[in-house]
Amino acid sequence: MSTHRHEAALYFREISRQCIHYLSIDYVVFGFHENQLKVLLLRWKETNAWSLPGGFIKKKEAVDEAAHRCLQERTGLKKIYLQHFDNFGDVPRYDEKKTWERIDLRISDIEWSERTISLGYLALVDYSKVKPKPDFLTAECQWFNITDIPSLLFDHNRIVDVALHALRMRLPYLPVKHLLPPMFTMPEFQKLYETILGRSLDTRNFHRKITSSGILQKLKKRKEGTPYRSPYLYKFSAIQYAKALKEGTLMFS
C-alpha cells in the first residue's frame, strides 16, 4: 500500500471511530466574482480528480453544528449562511469501484461503511472573504464557474445540479446579500440574479422592481476604476430586505 493510501486508511479508521457511520455532509458553496456564479471544489491528492467539500458528523454533535464546523475549516469563515436542500441516498449512488480507482484508494483497504447517505447543504458566501483550504485527503481548493464544472467524483455533479435548482426555486426567500460585498452597483446586482437564473433580465424592469421594493439604499459614492461613467454604489436596507425575503416578493418573470 502506498504512503498516501496508508494514511487515508488511518484517516478513515479515525473518522469511523469518532463519527456517525453511514452519514456524511456534502456542500455546494456558491460564490460570486467577476459577474460569475462560482462553486468551490477540492482536488484529491496525487490526482486530477475533483469533488465537493464534505465532512462527517461526530457522535455527540448536532447536524447543523457539524455542517458549520466542517465548512469553516474549508473556507476560514466563522459566520456562514447554510441551508439544507436535499438528501442523497440512492442505491447505488455511484460506481464505487471506478470512483475509488480514480483517486487511487481501494475501499477494501479502508475501514468504512458499505453505504453512505449524504446530507446536502448549500452555502452563500462572499467570495472575497473566503480563504480556501483543502482537507486531509485533498491537495487544493479552488473556485470554478458554474458553467465550467468538470466531471466530479462520486455523485457530486448531480448534487451540484440539485443545489442549483434549489437555489433558483428558493431565490425569492434566500438572502443573496451573502454573495455580495457590503457595497455594489445595480448592474452587479442584476448580473448576480442573471447568473443564478441562467438567463438575461430586462434592465429597466429589474431596476424598477428593485427600486420599488425598497430593499436597496443608494449611496453618494460611485464605483471607481470603471472604463465608462462610474455607476453609483448601493447597500442593502436591512429591514426592507428582511421583509421582502419573508414575503418572497423578489421574483422575476
Secondary structure, DSSP 8 states (H G I E B T S, - for coil): --HHHHHHHHHHHHHHHHB-TTEEEEEEEEEEETTEEEEEEEEETTSS-EE--EE--BTTS-HHHHHHHHHHHHH--SS-EEEEEEEE--SSSS-HHHHHHHTT--GGGS---S--EEEEEEEE--GGG------TTEEEEEEEETT----BSTTHHHHHHHHHHHHHHTGGGS-GGGGS-SSEEHHHHHHHHHHHHTS---HHHHHHHHHHHT-EEEEEEE-SS-SSS--EEEEE-HHHHHHHHHHT-----
